[in-house]
Amino acid sequence: MINLFTPLKIKGLTLKNRVVLPPLVRFSMVEKDGFVTEGLLEWYKDVAEGEVGMIIVEASCISEDGKLRENQIGIWDDKFIDGLKKIADIGKKYSVPTIIQIHHAGYKEGIATVQEEVLDELLEKFVKAFKRAKVAGFDGIEIHGAHTYLISQLNSRIWNLRDDKYGGSFEKRMYFSEELIKRTKDLFDDKFILGYRMGGNEPDLEDGIEIAKYLQKIGVDVLHVSSGVPDPERKSPVKIDYPETFPLDWVVYMGTEIKKYVTIPVIGVKNIKLEEQASWLVENELLDLVAVGRGMIARPNWVKHAKKEYEKRTGKKVD
Ligand SMILES: Cc1cc2nc3c(=O)[nH]c(=O)nc-3n(C[C@H](O)[C@H](O)[C@H](O)COP(=O)(O)O)c2cc1C
């Protein structure tokens, strides 16, 4: 039987358990120039040492004008590669597959009025960022396609009101993502994986399911289901209906639903704090992997601790 500590293979990479560090921007640990700092390295070392199954390094920005805040790590220039390599090296030292999230914050006013040439340029910047991630020695990348940032805005039916090659039909809303994957497909060999963090509600779960199936078809290796867009006024998140009997967060529920429609591994996330919650999701094969964000900030050795909790709770020994 599968449990939280059962290894999982994604292409040529072996994750030693089912717990993932989701991307967490650590603004206070990054300088305004976007370079990796000693403090940040210390954080990733603590998490790797804590026996996590996979690290997804925080959102790194493909262009200076696409940052969330000044102190977000950059990947828009070769000058960042040396610092990023130090994070990738930590993953290697502790045998923790480590991929990096690639991000552009998008546009506050929405995606509808952005000129086509600007999007053409951003697409090329994403391509270059993927290449830098590989040169830096990461085991893959995760496209940030959630949380109403650039790619989420493009993928979303209620945000993307364009009628050019970047929008107008489902396929066109996916064009940016698909073209990016096509242009970089030679990078993704057996040892370099393609992750995609998507909105499960884009705006509805039905849209999320359609997006997930499409992403699998165009070559994504692992899906990470988080939340998608809020309503166009950005007042409130578009929350889906979910059964009252589901004991965890509605975002986790979306991951478990999407898993039913794809065969690639699915990561679920949101408010998973306890070993027992994580174990329930994995043992019942509701998710392949669980991400623990704030829980890991509170306890970077979350997995080591979870092993003890599991042994105490079940009386079974973890190898
Ligand atoms: C401090 C902080 C930074 C975050 N940074 C990112 C990020 O860089 N990229 C991203 O996709 N999500 C980011 N998120 C969202 C988390 O990855 C995660 O989805 C969220 O915290 C819910 O999981 P949790 O309840 O286990 O913390 C961030 C969340 C927090 C609290």
Ligand as a Chemical Component Dictionary entry (heavy atoms), coordinates in Angstrom:
data_LIG
# 
_chem_comp.id                   LIG 
_chem_comp.type                 NON-POLYMER 
_chem_comp.pdbx_formal_charge   0 
_chem_comp.three_letter_code    LIG 
# 
loop_
_chem_comp_atom.comp_id 
_chem_comp_atom.atom_id 
_chem_comp_atom.alt_atom_id 
_chem_comp_atom.type_symbol 
_chem_comp_atom.charge 
_chem_comp_atom.model_Cartn_x 
_chem_comp_atom.model_Cartn_y 
_chem_comp_atom.model_Cartn_z 
_chem_comp_atom.pdbx_ordinal 
LIG C1  C1  C 0 4.904  33.575 2.121  1  
LIG C2  C2  C 0 4.240  32.935 0.952  2  
LIG C3  C3  C 0 4.836  33.008 -0.297 3  
LIG C4  C4  C 0 4.252  32.399 -1.416 4  
LIG N1  N1  N 0 4.886  32.434 -2.624 5  
LIG C5  C5  C 0 4.376  31.768 -3.682 6  
LIG C6  C6  C 0 5.092  31.678 -4.908 7  
LIG O1  O1  O 0 6.221  32.144 -5.047 8  
LIG N2  N2  N 0 4.500  31.032 -5.929 9  
LIG C7  C7  C 0 3.273  30.424 -5.813 10 
LIG O2  O2  O 0 2.790  29.820 -6.766 11 
LIG N3  N3  N 0 2.610  30.461 -4.643 12 
LIG C8  C8  C 0 3.132  31.087 -3.579 13 
LIG N4  N4  N 0 2.482  31.062 -2.375 14 
LIG C9  C9  C 0 1.343  30.127 -2.192 15 
LIG C10 C10 C 0 1.876  28.794 -1.627 16 
LIG O3  O3  O 0 2.689  28.119 -2.566 17 
LIG C11 C11 C 0 0.745  27.852 -1.189 18 
LIG O4  O4  O 0 -0.056 27.555 -2.304 19 
LIG C12 C12 C 0 -0.118 28.471 -0.108 20 
LIG O5  O5  O 0 0.691  28.979 0.947  21 
LIG C13 C13 C 0 -1.099 27.442 0.463  22 
LIG O6  O6  O 0 -0.416 26.342 1.011  23 
LIG P1  P1  P 0 -0.206 26.208 2.614  24 
LIG O7  O7  O 0 -1.551 26.322 3.232  25 
LIG O8  O8  O 0 0.418  24.831 2.780  26 
LIG O9  O9  O 0 0.715  27.299 3.028  27 
LIG C14 C14 C 0 3.028  31.701 -1.259 28 
LIG C15 C15 C 0 2.419  31.645 -0.004 29 
LIG C16 C16 C 0 3.019  32.241 1.100  30 
LIG C17 C17 C 0 2.361  32.108 2.443  31 
# 
loop_
_chem_comp_bond.comp_id 
_chem_comp_bond.atom_id_1 
_chem_comp_bond.atom_id_2 
_chem_comp_bond.value_order 
_chem_comp_bond.pdbx_ordinal 
LIG C1  C2  SING 1  
LIG C2  C3  SING 2  
LIG C2  C16 DOUB 3  
LIG C3  C4  DOUB 4  
LIG C4  N1  SING 5  
LIG C4  C14 SING 6  
LIG N1  C5  DOUB 7  
LIG C5  C6  SING 8  
LIG C5  C8  SING 9  
LIG C6  O1  DOUB 10 
LIG C6  N2  SING 11 
LIG N2  C7  SING 12 
LIG C7  O2  DOUB 13 
LIG C7  N3  SING 14 
LIG N3  C8  DOUB 15 
LIG C8  N4  SING 16 
LIG N4  C9  SING 17 
LIG N4  C14 SING 18 
LIG C9  C10 SING 19 
LIG C10 O3  SING 20 
LIG C10 C11 SING 21 
LIG C11 O4  SING 22 
LIG C11 C12 SING 23 
LIG C12 O5  SING 24 
LIG C12 C13 SING 25 
LIG C13 O6  SING 26 
LIG O6  P1  SING 27 
LIG P1  O7  DOUB 28 
LIG P1  O8  SING 29 
LIG P1  O9  SING 30 
LIG C14 C15 DOUB 31 
LIG C15 C16 SING 32 
LIG C16 C17 SING 33 
# 
